[in-house]
């Protein structure tokens, strides 16, 4: 199983939030990330899991 890694900017675009929001999620431990050089990479499945855990039925 191969993991697809996303940048902070890619996750921010998918979540429709700012880059700073993604950095806050990483720093607080709510979103897993790997440090690569000076940046972070987030596994696609971790981003999906984060959203799935917070999904609520608005209807």
JORA-V951418 format. One record per backbone hydrogen bond with DSSP energy under -0.5 kcal/mol. NH is the residue of the N-H (numbers start at 1). CO is the residue of the C=O. E is the energy in kcal/mol with one decimal. If there is no record, write none. Layout:
BEGIN
NH | CO | E
NH | CO | E
END
This chain:
BEGIN
5 | 3 | -0.5
6 | 42 | -3.1
8 | 40 | -0.5
11 | 7 | -2.2
12 | 8 | -2.7
13 | 9 | -2.2
14 | 10 | -2.2
15 | 11 | -2.7
16 | 12 | -1.2
17 | 12 | -2.2
22 | 18 | -1.4
23 | 19 | -2.5
24 | 20 | -2.4
25 | 21 | -2.1
26 | 22 | -2.2
27 | 23 | -2.8
28 | 24 | -2.3
29 | 25 | -0.5
29 | 26 | -1.2
30 | 25 | -1.5
31 | 25 | -1.6
34 | 41 | -2.9
36 | 39 | -2.8
39 | 36 | -2.1
41 | 34 | -2.3
42 | 6 | -2.8
44 | 4 | -3.0
46 | 43 | -0.5
47 | 43 | -1.9
48 | 44 | -2.3
49 | 45 | -2.4
50 | 46 | -2.2
51 | 47 | -1.9
52 | 48 | -2.7
53 | 49 | -2.6
54 | 50 | -0.9
54 | 51 | -0.6
55 | 51 | -0.6
55 | 52 | -0.8
58 | 56 | -0.6
END
